[in-house]
Amino acid sequence: MATLAAGPASAVVVCLLVLGAVYRLVTDTVVPLATRALDRHLAQVDALLDQQRKESAALARALASFERALQGIDARLERLEEKETT
């Protein structure tokens, strides 16, 4: 009986117990931690994307306004050039 308790059969039992404990540790602790970290990261990415969309829209409005101002200046310059040539 002592040879069975100290032999390969007990080593298999110990390995199975250790593997079971590691599996339980991973499923009960590591997976939920990783899930929360991933959810937090994805929320940050969503916030960054929303901020980028707002900044992009503001930049497009500013560039359109700038373009209208430049078109006005260009029209004035054309009128001045026409007055100078006449």
C-alpha positions, 0 to 999 in steps of 0.5 A: 500500500505504501508503494501505491501512495508514494508511486506514480498513481499518487503523482497522477492524483496530485497532478489532477488536483493541481490542474483542477486548482489552476483551472478553477483559479483561472476561471474564477479570477483571471478570466473576470479580471481580463474581462473587466480590463477589456471592457474598460479598454473598449470603453476608453476606445469608444470615448476616444472615437467619439471625441475624434468624431467631434473634433473632426466635425469641428475641424471640417466646419472651421475649414469650410469657414476658412475656405469661404473667407478665402473665397471672399478675399479672392473675389475682392482681389479680383475686383481690385485687379479689374479696377487697376487695369481699367 
